[in-house]
Every structure is written in C-alpha cells, then in structure tokens.
Amino acid sequence: MDAALAPGGHVVIVDVAPEEQRIEEHIHECDSVPLTRRRLRDGRQYDVVKKYWEPDELIERITPLGFTGTGTKIGAGDGLGFVVWDVFRSSDDQS
C-alpha cells in the first residue's frame, strides 16, 4: 500500500462491522485464519478470509507499519452496520 499511496493520500475502506457477523456464513478457522462463505446470486460460492476488526484494534496493528487513521462505525446493529476506514501514512501531516 505504501508504494501505491501518493504523499498526503488516503485509503478509504468500507467493511462490514463486527456486530454484523450474523449475516455471514462463518464456516471455520484454518490455522487461526477465519473463513467465511460468500454466495453469489448466480449460485457460485467462495470461501474467503474474513477478520472482523474493531476500529481501535486495526489502527493499533497498522501503526507500527507507518500508517494511522480512523475507523467509524455506522448503522451497527440494524443489519446495515459498516466501518468506514480512513487510513494514511503516519508521517503525512493531516492538519
């Protein structure tokens, strides 16, 4: 991500909030990696790696890598819960 991000640039990610895990078909963990089954409208299905991050937890994980940001939960608990992530380099002045 570092090489692709312009100085002062941001990465914005929208993801399912941890509270909305119930809408997913969690199948199992393989070597501590959580797998979820995603089904497409055409009937195909895929097993994908899916970690439900709490905002503070993910920001803490990316800080040693030279990034920081915010994670804002929206609509959590009503079946439409998402986290909107705004990530940027720690060295970029955001003021």
KEKENU-866228 format. One record per residue: residue number from 1; chain; x, y, z of N, C-alpha, C in turn. Coordinates in steps of 0.02 Angstrom, whole numbers. Layout:
REM KEKENU-866228
<r><nr>NUM</nr><kette>A</kette><n_x>X</n_x><n_y>Y</n_y><n_z>Z</n_z><ca_x>X</ca_x><ca_y>Y</ca_y><ca_z>Z</ca_z><c_x>X</c_x><c_y>Y</c_y><c_z>Z</c_z></r>
...
***
This chain:
REM KEKENU-866228
<r><nr>1</nr><kette>A</kette><n_x>41</n_x><n_y>-59</n_y><n_z>0</n_z><ca_x>0</ca_x><ca_y>0</ca_y><ca_z>0</ca_z><c_x>44</c_x><c_y>62</c_y><c_z>0</c_z></r>
<r><nr>2</nr><kette>A</kette><n_x>100</n_x><n_y>59</n_y><n_z>35</n_z><ca_x>143</ca_x><ca_y>118</ca_y><ca_z>40</ca_z><c_x>165</c_x><c_y>143</c_y><c_z>-29</c_z></r>
<r><nr>3</nr><kette>A</kette><n_x>185</n_x><n_y>98</n_y><n_z>-73</n_z><ca_x>209</ca_x><ca_y>119</ca_y><ca_z>-139</ca_z><c_x>152</c_x><c_y>148</c_y><c_z>-183</c_z></r>
<r><nr>4</nr><kette>A</kette><n_x>91</n_x><n_y>126</n_y><n_z>-171</n_z><ca_x>35</ca_x><ca_y>149</ca_y><ca_z>-212</ca_z><c_x>4</c_x><c_y>213</c_y><c_z>-186</c_z></r>
<r><nr>5</nr><kette>A</kette><n_x>21</n_x><n_y>233</n_y><n_z>-125</n_z><ca_x>-11</ca_x><ca_y>291</ca_y><ca_z>-95</ca_z><c_x>31</c_x><c_y>354</c_y><c_z>-107</c_z></r>
<r><nr>6</nr><kette>A</kette><n_x>1</n_x><n_y>403</n_y><n_z>-139</n_z><ca_x>36</ca_x><ca_y>467</ca_y><ca_z>-151</ca_z><c_x>47</c_x><c_y>503</c_y><c_z>-85</c_z></r>
<r><nr>7</nr><kette>A</kette><n_x>99</n_x><n_y>545</n_y><n_z>-80</n_z><ca_x>108</ca_x><ca_y>585</ca_y><ca_z>-20</ca_z><c_x>44</c_x><c_y>623</c_y><c_z>-3</c_z></r>
<r><nr>8</nr><kette>A</kette><n_x>24</n_x><n_y>619</n_y><n_z>59</n_z><ca_x>-38</ca_x><ca_y>652</ca_y><ca_z>81</ca_z><c_x>-101</c_x><c_y>615</c_y><c_z>62</c_z></r>
<r><nr>9</nr><kette>A</kette><n_x>-95</n_x><n_y>558</n_y><n_z>27</n_z><ca_x>-153</ca_x><ca_y>520</ca_y><ca_z>5</ca_z><c_x>-185</c_x><c_y>479</c_y><c_z>61</c_z></r>
<r><nr>10</nr><kette>A</kette><n_x>-246</n_x><n_y>460</n_y><n_z>49</n_z><ca_x>-284</ca_x><ca_y>420</ca_y><ca_z>97</ca_z><c_x>-310</c_x><c_y>357</c_y><c_z>62</c_z></r>
<r><nr>11</nr><kette>A</kette><n_x>-319</n_x><n_y>306</n_y><n_z>101</n_z><ca_x>-354</ca_x><ca_y>246</ca_y><ca_z>78</ca_z><c_x>-419</c_x><c_y>243</c_y><c_z>117</c_z></r>
<r><nr>12</nr><kette>A</kette><n_x>-475</n_x><n_y>238</n_y><n_z>82</n_z><ca_x>-540</ca_x><ca_y>233</ca_y><ca_z>115</ca_z><c_x>-567</c_x><c_y>163</c_y><c_z>102</c_z></r>
<r><nr>13</nr><kette>A</kette><n_x>-586</n_x><n_y>130</n_y><n_z>156</n_z><ca_x>-611</ca_x><ca_y>61</ca_y><ca_z>152</ca_z><c_x>-678</c_x><c_y>59</c_y><c_z>187</c_z></r>
<r><nr>14</nr><kette>A</kette><n_x>-726</n_x><n_y>25</n_y><n_z>158</n_z><ca_x>-791</ca_x><ca_y>13</ca_y><ca_z>190</ca_z><c_x>-797</c_x><c_y>-62</c_y><c_z>200</c_z></r>
<r><nr>15</nr><kette>A</kette><n_x>-810</n_x><n_y>-82</n_y><n_z>262</n_z><ca_x>-813</ca_x><ca_y>-153</ca_y><ca_z>278</ca_z><c_x>-871</c_x><c_y>-166</c_y><c_z>325</c_z></r>
<r><nr>16</nr><kette>A</kette><n_x>-891</n_x><n_y>-229</n_y><n_z>330</n_z><ca_x>-945</ca_x><ca_y>-249</ca_y><ca_z>375</ca_z><c_x>-922</c_x><c_y>-241</c_y><c_z>447</c_z></r>
<r><nr>17</nr><kette>A</kette><n_x>-964</n_x><n_y>-213</n_y><n_z>489</n_z><ca_x>-948</ca_x><ca_y>-204</ca_y><ca_z>560</ca_z><c_x>-949</c_x><c_y>-271</c_y><c_z>596</c_z></r>
<r><nr>18</nr><kette>A</kette><n_x>-909</n_x><n_y>-278</n_y><n_z>648</n_z><ca_x>-908</ca_x><ca_y>-341</ca_y><ca_z>686</ca_z><c_x>-977</c_x><c_y>-362</c_y><c_z>711</c_z></r>
<r><nr>19</nr><kette>A</kette><n_x>-1020</n_x><n_y>-314</n_y><n_z>726</n_z><ca_x>-1088</ca_x><ca_y>-330</ca_y><ca_z>751</ca_z><c_x>-1130</c_x><c_y>-365</c_y><c_z>698</c_z></r>
<r><nr>20</nr><kette>A</kette><n_x>-1110</n_x><n_y>-361</n_y><n_z>636</n_z><ca_x>-1150</ca_x><ca_y>-390</ca_y><ca_z>581</ca_z><c_x>-1125</c_x><c_y>-459</c_y><c_z>560</c_z></r>
<r><nr>21</nr><kette>A</kette><n_x>-1084</n_x><n_y>-491</n_y><n_z>601</n_z><ca_x>-1060</ca_x><ca_y>-558</ca_y><ca_z>585</ca_z><c_x>-1117</c_x><c_y>-607</c_y><c_z>573</c_z></r>
<r><nr>22</nr><kette>A</kette><n_x>-1173</n_x><n_y>-593</n_y><n_z>604</n_z><ca_x>-1230</ca_x><ca_y>-640</ca_y><ca_z>597</ca_z><c_x>-1255</c_x><c_y>-646</c_y><c_z>525</c_z></r>
<r><nr>23</nr><kette>A</kette><n_x>-1240</n_x><n_y>-597</n_y><n_z>483</n_z><ca_x>-1263</ca_x><ca_y>-601</ca_y><ca_z>413</ca_z><c_x>-1216</c_x><c_y>-644</c_y><c_z>371</c_z></r>
<r><nr>24</nr><kette>A</kette><n_x>-1159</n_x><n_y>-662</n_y><n_z>400</n_z><ca_x>-1109</ca_x><ca_y>-702</ca_y><ca_z>364</ca_z><c_x>-1118</c_x><c_y>-775</c_y><c_z>380</c_z></r>
<r><nr>25</nr><kette>A</kette><n_x>-1094</n_x><n_y>-817</n_y><n_z>336</n_z><ca_x>-1094</ca_x><ca_y>-889</ca_y><ca_z>348</ca_z><c_x>-1023</c_x><c_y>-909</c_y><c_z>369</c_z></r>
<r><nr>26</nr><kette>A</kette><n_x>-1011</n_x><n_y>-903</n_y><n_z>434</n_z><ca_x>-944</ca_x><ca_y>-920</ca_y><ca_z>460</ca_z><c_x>-938</c_x><c_y>-996</c_y><c_z>457</c_z></r>
<r><nr>27</nr><kette>A</kette><n_x>-886</n_x><n_y>-1021</n_y><n_z>424</n_z><ca_x>-880</ca_x><ca_y>-1093</ca_y><ca_z>418</ca_z><c_x>-829</c_x><c_y>-1124</c_y><c_z>465</c_z></r>
<r><nr>28</nr><kette>A</kette><n_x>-771</n_x><n_y>-1095</n_y><n_z>472</n_z><ca_x>-722</ca_x><ca_y>-1121</ca_y><ca_z>519</ca_z><c_x>-659</c_x><c_y>-1080</c_y><c_z>518</c_z></r>
<r><nr>29</nr><kette>A</kette><n_x>-614</n_x><n_y>-1098</n_y><n_z>561</n_z><ca_x>-548</ca_x><ca_y>-1067</ca_y><ca_z>560</ca_z><c_x>-497</c_x><c_y>-1120</c_y><c_z>539</c_z></r>
<r><nr>30</nr><kette>A</kette><n_x>-451</n_x><n_y>-1099</n_y><n_z>498</n_z><ca_x>-399</ca_x><ca_y>-1144</ca_y><ca_z>473</ca_z><c_x>-332</c_x><c_y>-1113</c_y><c_z>494</c_z></r>
<r><nr>31</nr><kette>A</kette><n_x>-296</n_x><n_y>-1146</n_y><n_z>539</n_z><ca_x>-233</ca_x><ca_y>-1119</ca_y><ca_z>565</ca_z><c_x>-243</c_x><c_y>-1048</c_y><c_z>591</c_z></r>
<r><nr>32</nr><kette>A</kette><n_x>-297</n_x><n_y>-1038</n_y><n_z>630</n_z><ca_x>-314</ca_x><ca_y>-973</ca_y><ca_z>662</ca_z><c_x>-335</c_x><c_y>-920</c_y><c_z>611</c_z></r>
<r><nr>33</nr><kette>A</kette><n_x>-349</n_x><n_y>-939</n_y><n_z>549</n_z><ca_x>-373</ca_x><ca_y>-892</ca_y><ca_z>498</ca_z><c_x>-448</c_x><c_y>-902</c_y><c_z>490</c_z></r>
<r><nr>34</nr><kette>A</kette><n_x>-489</n_x><n_y>-851</n_y><n_z>505</n_z><ca_x>-561</ca_x><ca_y>-858</ca_y><ca_z>500</ca_z><c_x>-585</c_x><c_y>-860</c_y><c_z>427</c_z></r>
<r><nr>35</nr><kette>A</kette><n_x>-625</n_x><n_y>-910</n_y><n_z>411</n_z><ca_x>-652</ca_x><ca_y>-917</ca_y><ca_z>343</ca_z><c_x>-727</c_x><c_y>-907</c_y><c_z>345</c_z></r>
<r><nr>36</nr><kette>A</kette><n_x>-752</n_x><n_y>-872</n_y><n_z>295</n_z><ca_x>-823</ca_x><ca_y>-858</ca_y><ca_z>287</ca_z><c_x>-843</c_x><c_y>-878</c_y><c_z>216</c_z></r>
<r><nr>37</nr><kette>A</kette><n_x>-902</n_x><n_y>-905</n_y><n_z>209</n_z><ca_x>-927</ca_x><ca_y>-924</ca_y><ca_z>142</ca_z><c_x>-968</c_x><c_y>-867</c_y><c_z>114</c_z></r>
<r><nr>38</nr><kette>A</kette><n_x>-952</n_x><n_y>-846</n_y><n_z>54</n_z><ca_x>-990</ca_x><ca_y>-795</ca_y><ca_z>18</ca_z><c_x>-1025</c_x><c_y>-828</c_y><c_z>-40</c_z></r>
<r><nr>39</nr><kette>A</kette><n_x>-1089</n_x><n_y>-816</n_y><n_z>-46</n_z><ca_x>-1129</ca_x><ca_y>-845</ca_y><ca_z>-101</ca_z><c_x>-1150</c_x><c_y>-789</c_y><c_z>-148</c_z></r>
<r><nr>40</nr><kette>A</kette><n_x>-1140</n_x><n_y>-800</n_y><n_z>-212</n_z><ca_x>-1160</ca_x><ca_y>-752</ca_y><ca_z>-262</ca_z><c_x>-1230</c_x><c_y>-768</c_y><c_z>-287</c_z></r>
<r><nr>41</nr><kette>A</kette><n_x>-1262</n_x><n_y>-719</n_y><n_z>-317</n_z><ca_x>-1331</ca_x><ca_y>-729</ca_y><ca_z>-341</ca_z><c_x>-1336</c_x><c_y>-783</c_y><c_z>-394</c_z></r>
<r><nr>42</nr><kette>A</kette><n_x>-1282</n_x><n_y>-795</n_y><n_z>-432</n_z><ca_x>-1283</ca_x><ca_y>-846</ca_y><ca_z>-483</ca_z><c_x>-1270</c_x><c_y>-917</c_y><c_z>-456</c_z></r>
<r><nr>43</nr><kette>A</kette><n_x>-1265</n_x><n_y>-923</n_y><n_z>-390</n_z><ca_x>-1256</ca_x><ca_y>-988</ca_y><ca_z>-359</ca_z><c_x>-1185</c_x><c_y>-1007</c_y><c_z>-342</c_z></r>
<r><nr>44</nr><kette>A</kette><n_x>-1136</n_x><n_y>-972</n_y><n_z>-370</n_z><ca_x>-1067</ca_x><ca_y>-987</ca_y><ca_z>-353</ca_z><c_x>-1054</c_x><c_y>-967</c_y><c_z>-281</c_z></r>
<r><nr>45</nr><kette>A</kette><n_x>-1008</n_x><n_y>-1002</n_y><n_z>-250</n_z><ca_x>-989</ca_x><ca_y>-985</ca_y><ca_z>-182</ca_z><c_x>-914</c_x><c_y>-989</c_y><c_z>-173</c_z></r>
<r><nr>46</nr><kette>A</kette><n_x>-889</n_x><n_y>-947</n_y><n_z>-128</n_z><ca_x>-818</ca_x><ca_y>-943</ca_y><ca_z>-116</ca_z><c_x>-806</c_x><c_y>-940</c_y><c_z>-41</c_z></r>
<r><nr>47</nr><kette>A</kette><n_x>-753</n_x><n_y>-972</n_y><n_z>-19</n_z><ca_x>-730</ca_x><ca_y>-965</ca_y><ca_z>50</ca_z><c_x>-678</c_x><c_y>-911</c_y><c_z>51</c_z></r>
<r><nr>48</nr><kette>A</kette><n_x>-688</n_x><n_y>-860</n_y><n_z>93</n_z><ca_x>-643</ca_x><ca_y>-803</ca_y><ca_z>96</ca_z><c_x>-618</c_x><c_y>-794</c_y><c_z>167</c_z></r>
<r><nr>49</nr><kette>A</kette><n_x>-558</n_x><n_y>-767</n_y><n_z>173</n_z><ca_x>-531</ca_x><ca_y>-748</ca_y><ca_z>238</ca_z><c_x>-567</c_x><c_y>-686</c_y><c_z>261</c_z></r>
<r><nr>50</nr><kette>A</kette><n_x>-594</n_x><n_y>-687</n_y><n_z>322</n_z><ca_x>-631</ca_x><ca_y>-629</ca_y><ca_z>347</ca_z><c_x>-616</c_x><c_y>-618</c_y><c_z>421</c_z></r>
<r><nr>51</nr><kette>A</kette><n_x>-582</n_x><n_y>-564</n_y><n_z>435</n_z><ca_x>-568</ca_x><ca_y>-544</ca_y><ca_z>504</ca_z><c_x>-610</c_x><c_y>-482</c_y><c_z>518</c_z></r>
<r><nr>52</nr><kette>A</kette><n_x>-650</n_x><n_y>-485</n_y><n_z>570</n_z><ca_x>-692</ca_x><ca_y>-428</ca_y><ca_z>589</ca_z><c_x>-652</c_x><c_y>-385</c_y><c_z>638</c_z></r>
<r><nr>53</nr><kette>A</kette><n_x>-629</n_x><n_y>-328</n_y><n_z>614</n_z><ca_x>-586</ca_x><ca_y>-284</ca_y><ca_z>654</ca_z><c_x>-627</c_x><c_y>-233</c_y><c_z>692</c_z></r>
<r><nr>54</nr><kette>A</kette><n_x>-611</n_x><n_y>-225</n_y><n_z>754</n_z><ca_x>-635</ca_x><ca_y>-167</ca_y><ca_z>792</ca_z><c_x>-590</c_x><c_y>-109</c_y><c_z>771</c_z></r>
<r><nr>55</nr><kette>A</kette><n_x>-618</n_x><n_y>-48</n_y><n_z>766</n_z><ca_x>-577</ca_x><ca_y>8</ca_y><ca_z>743</ca_z><c_x>-511</c_x><c_y>17</c_y><c_z>780</c_z></r>
<r><nr>56</nr><kette>A</kette><n_x>-513</n_x><n_y>18</n_y><n_z>846</n_z><ca_x>-451</ca_x><ca_y>28</ca_y><ca_z>884</ca_z><c_x>-401</c_x><c_y>-28</c_y><c_z>873</c_z></r>
<r><nr>57</nr><kette>A</kette><n_x>-426</n_x><n_y>-88</n_y><n_z>865</n_z><ca_x>-382</ca_x><ca_y>-147</ca_y><ca_z>855</ca_z><c_x>-344</c_x><c_y>-142</c_y><c_z>789</c_z></r>
<r><nr>58</nr><kette>A</kette><n_x>-377</n_x><n_y>-124</n_y><n_z>736</n_z><ca_x>-343</ca_x><ca_y>-119</ca_y><ca_z>671</ca_z><c_x>-294</c_x><c_y>-61</c_y><c_z>669</c_z></r>
<r><nr>59</nr><kette>A</kette><n_x>-314</n_x><n_y>-3</n_y><n_z>696</n_z><ca_x>-269</ca_x><ca_y>55</ca_y><ca_z>697</ca_z><c_x>-206</c_x><c_y>37</c_y><c_z>736</c_z></r>
<r><nr>60</nr><kette>A</kette><n_x>-214</n_x><n_y>1</n_y><n_z>791</n_z><ca_x>-156</ca_x><ca_y>-20</ca_y><ca_z>830</ca_z><c_x>-110</c_x><c_y>-66</c_y><c_z>790</c_z></r>
<r><nr>61</nr><kette>A</kette><n_x>-139</n_x><n_y>-109</n_y><n_z>748</n_z><ca_x>-99</ca_x><ca_y>-155</ca_y><ca_z>707</ca_z><c_x>-61</c_x><c_y>-120</c_y><c_z>651</c_z></r>
<r><nr>62</nr><kette>A</kette><n_x>-89</n_x><n_y>-67</n_y><n_z>622</n_z><ca_x>-56</ca_x><ca_y>-35</ca_y><ca_z>566</ca_z><c_x>-6</c_x><c_y>19</c_y><c_z>587</c_z></r>
<r><nr>63</nr><kette>A</kette><n_x>-11</n_x><n_y>43</n_y><n_z>649</n_z><ca_x>33</ca_x><ca_y>96</ca_y><ca_z>672</ca_z><c_x>107</c_x><c_y>78</c_y><c_z>666</c_z></r>
<r><nr>64</nr><kette>A</kette><n_x>129</n_x><n_y>18</n_y><n_z>687</n_z><ca_x>200</ca_x><ca_y>1</ca_y><ca_z>679</ca_z><c_x>223</c_x><c_y>-3</c_y><c_z>606</c_z></r>
<r><nr>65</nr><kette>A</kette><n_x>175</n_x><n_y>-7</n_y><n_z>560</n_z><ca_x>192</ca_x><ca_y>-11</ca_y><ca_z>489</ca_z><c_x>197</c_x><c_y>59</c_y><c_z>457</c_z></r>
<r><nr>66</nr><kette>A</kette><n_x>189</n_x><n_y>111</n_y><n_z>498</n_z><ca_x>195</ca_x><ca_y>179</ca_y><ca_z>472</ca_z><c_x>130</c_x><c_y>211</c_y><c_z>450</c_z></r>
<r><nr>67</nr><kette>A</kette><n_x>74</n_x><n_y>181</n_y><n_z>469</n_z><ca_x>8</ca_x><ca_y>207</ca_y><ca_z>450</ca_z><c_x>-33</c_x><c_y>222</c_y><c_z>512</c_z></r>
<r><nr>68</nr><kette>A</kette><n_x>-82</n_x><n_y>263</n_y><n_z>504</n_z><ca_x>-131</ca_x><ca_y>276</ca_y><ca_z>557</ca_z><c_x>-197</c_x><c_y>293</c_y><c_z>524</c_z></r>
<r><nr>69</nr><kette>A</kette><n_x>-247</n_x><n_y>310</n_y><n_z>562</n_z><ca_x>-311</ca_x><ca_y>328</ca_y><ca_z>533</ca_z><c_x>-366</c_x><c_y>323</c_y><c_z>582</c_z></r>
<r><nr>70</nr><kette>A</kette><n_x>-426</n_x><n_y>318</n_y><n_z>555</n_z><ca_x>-486</ca_x><ca_y>312</ca_y><ca_z>597</ca_z><c_x>-531</c_x><c_y>258</c_y><c_z>568</c_z></r>
<r><nr>71</nr><kette>A</kette><n_x>-571</n_x><n_y>229</n_y><n_z>612</n_z><ca_x>-623</ca_x><ca_y>182</ca_y><ca_z>591</ca_z><c_x>-687</c_x><c_y>205</c_y><c_z>624</c_z></r>
<r><nr>72</nr><kette>A</kette><n_x>-737</n_x><n_y>222</n_y><n_z>584</n_z><ca_x>-800</ca_x><ca_y>248</ca_y><ca_z>610</ca_z><c_x>-856</c_x><c_y>199</c_y><c_z>595</c_z></r>
<r><nr>73</nr><kette>A</kette><n_x>-889</n_x><n_y>175</n_y><n_z>648</n_z><ca_x>-945</ca_x><ca_y>129</ca_y><ca_z>638</ca_z><c_x>-1007</c_x><c_y>168</c_y><c_z>620</c_z></r>
<r><nr>74</nr><kette>A</kette><n_x>-1044</n_x><n_y>142</n_y><n_z>571</n_z><ca_x>-1108</ca_x><ca_y>173</ca_y><ca_z>551</ca_z><c_x>-1160</c_x><c_y>118</c_y><c_z>545</c_z></r>
<r><nr>75</nr><kette>A</kette><n_x>-1220</n_x><n_y>130</n_y><n_z>569</n_z><ca_x>-1275</ca_x><ca_y>84</ca_y><ca_z>562</ca_z><c_x>-1268</c_x><c_y>17</c_y><c_z>597</c_z></r>
<r><nr>76</nr><kette>A</kette><n_x>-1222</n_x><n_y>11</n_y><n_z>644</n_z><ca_x>-1211</ca_x><ca_y>-54</ca_y><ca_z>677</ca_z><c_x>-1273</c_x><c_y>-77</c_y><c_z>714</c_z></r>
<r><nr>77</nr><kette>A</kette><n_x>-1286</n_x><n_y>-141</n_y><n_z>711</n_z><ca_x>-1340</ca_x><ca_y>-171</ca_y><ca_z>749</ca_z><c_x>-1407</c_x><c_y>-174</c_y><c_z>714</c_z></r>
<r><nr>78</nr><kette>A</kette><n_x>-1414</n_x><n_y>-141</n_y><n_z>658</n_z><ca_x>-1479</ca_x><ca_y>-142</ca_y><ca_z>624</ca_z><c_x>-1476</c_x><c_y>-180</c_y><c_z>558</c_z></r>
<r><nr>79</nr><kette>A</kette><n_x>-1425</n_x><n_y>-222</n_y><n_z>550</n_z><ca_x>-1418</ca_x><ca_y>-261</ca_y><ca_z>489</ca_z><c_x>-1382</c_x><c_y>-224</c_y><c_z>433</c_z></r>
<r><nr>80</nr><kette>A</kette><n_x>-1364</n_x><n_y>-162</n_y><n_z>446</n_z><ca_x>-1330</ca_x><ca_y>-122</ca_y><ca_z>395</ca_z><c_x>-1265</c_x><c_y>-93</c_y><c_z>422</c_z></r>
<r><nr>81</nr><kette>A</kette><n_x>-1235</n_x><n_y>-126</n_y><n_z>470</n_z><ca_x>-1177</ca_x><ca_y>-99</ca_y><ca_z>504</ca_z><c_x>-1113</c_x><c_y>-104</c_y><c_z>464</c_z></r>
<r><nr>82</nr><kette>A</kette><n_x>-1080</n_x><n_y>-49</n_y><n_z>458</n_z><ca_x>-1016</ca_x><ca_y>-46</ca_y><ca_z>423</ca_z><c_x>-966</c_x><c_y>-7</c_y><c_z>463</c_z></r>
<r><nr>83</nr><kette>A</kette><n_x>-903</n_x><n_y>-16</n_y><n_z>445</n_z><ca_x>-849</ca_x><ca_y>26</ca_y><ca_z>471</ca_z><c_x>-819</c_x><c_y>61</c_y><c_z>410</c_z></r>
<r><nr>84</nr><kette>A</kette><n_x>-813</n_x><n_y>126</n_y><n_z>414</n_z><ca_x>-780</ca_x><ca_y>165</ca_y><ca_z>362</ca_z><c_x>-711</c_x><c_y>182</c_y><c_z>388</c_z></r>
<r><nr>85</nr><kette>A</kette><n_x>-660</n_x><n_y>157</n_y><n_z>353</n_z><ca_x>-591</ca_x><ca_y>168</ca_y><ca_z>373</ca_z><c_x>-560</c_x><c_y>222</c_y><c_z>330</c_z></r>
<r><nr>86</nr><kette>A</kette><n_x>-524</n_x><n_y>267</n_y><n_z>362</n_z><ca_x>-484</ca_x><ca_y>318</ca_y><ca_z>327</ca_z><c_x>-413</c_x><c_y>309</c_y><c_z>351</c_z></r>
<r><nr>87</nr><kette>A</kette><n_x>-369</n_x><n_y>284</n_y><n_z>308</n_z><ca_x>-301</ca_x><ca_y>266</ca_y><ca_z>327</ca_z><c_x>-251</c_x><c_y>309</c_y><c_z>288</c_z></r>
<r><nr>88</nr><kette>A</kette><n_x>-199</n_x><n_y>330</n_y><n_z>322</n_z><ca_x>-147</ca_x><ca_y>370</ca_y><ca_z>291</ca_z><c_x>-81</c_x><c_y>357</c_y><c_z>325</c_z></r>
<r><nr>89</nr><kette>A</kette><n_x>-27</n_x><n_y>379</n_y><n_z>292</n_z><ca_x>40</ca_x><ca_y>372</ca_y><ca_z>322</ca_z><c_x>46</c_x><c_y>414</c_y><c_z>385</c_z></r>
<r><nr>90</nr><kette>A</kette><n_x>76</n_x><n_y>386</n_y><n_z>436</n_z><ca_x>87</ca_x><ca_y>423</ca_y><ca_z>498</ca_z><c_x>130</c_x><c_y>485</c_y><c_z>486</c_z></r>
<r><nr>91</nr><kette>A</kette><n_x>176</n_x><n_y>482</n_y><n_z>439</n_z><ca_x>221</ca_x><ca_y>538</ca_y><ca_z>426</ca_z><c_x>189</c_x><c_y>595</c_y><c_z>387</c_z></r>
<r><nr>92</nr><kette>A</kette><n_x>131</n_x><n_y>584</n_y><n_z>357</n_z><ca_x>97</ca_x><ca_y>637</ca_y><ca_z>320</ca_z><c_x>59</c_x><c_y>681</c_y><c_z>369</c_z></r>
<r><nr>93</nr><kette>A</kette><n_x>69</n_x><n_y>746</n_y><n_z>364</n_z><ca_x>35</ca_x><ca_y>793</ca_y><ca_z>408</ca_z><c_x>-38</c_x><c_y>798</c_y><c_z>386</c_z></r>
<r><nr>94</nr><kette>A</kette><n_x>-84</n_x><n_y>783</n_y><n_z>431</n_z><ca_x>-156</ca_x><ca_y>783</ca_y><ca_z>415</ca_z><c_x>-192</c_x><c_y>845</c_y><c_z>441</c_z></r>
<r><nr>95</nr><kette>A</kette><n_x>-155</n_x><n_y>894</n_y><n_z>465</n_z><ca_x>-189</ca_x><ca_y>953</ca_y><ca_z>492</ca_z><c_x>-202</c_x><c_y>1005</c_y><c_z>439</c_z></r>
***
